[in-house]
Amino acid sequence: MGYYQYHVFFCINQREGNAVCCNNVGAQEMRDYAKKRIKDLKLSGKSKIRINNAGCLDRCDEGPVIVIYPEEVWYTYVDQDDIDEIIDEHLVNGRIVERLRI
């Protein structure tokens, strides 16, 4: 096993002007929410789960996006309910959330 069981990257890129980007739809807030929830569940730290910011992940048209390693599973999401489902199903129970997968 690597240093973390799961490493979750949230694209929080902010593009100039009216360009499509993840941060225009609340990516930073969702990342902050996920990080707090993982800490509240006592799932953060070495050999557990790490939630990170990422710059542009180059999938803006499918965004907002996150990618979870080591499986390299990409997700999109709309709100906290989607983030909760990804946490509960994928990160806690090891089941990919197909309806949010991209």
Secondary structure, 3 states (H helix, E strand, C coil): CCCCCEEEEEECCCCCCCCCCHHHHCHHHHHHHHHHHHHHCCCECCCCEEEEEECCCCCHHHCCEEEEECCCEEEECCCHHHHHHHHHHHHHCCCCCHHHEC
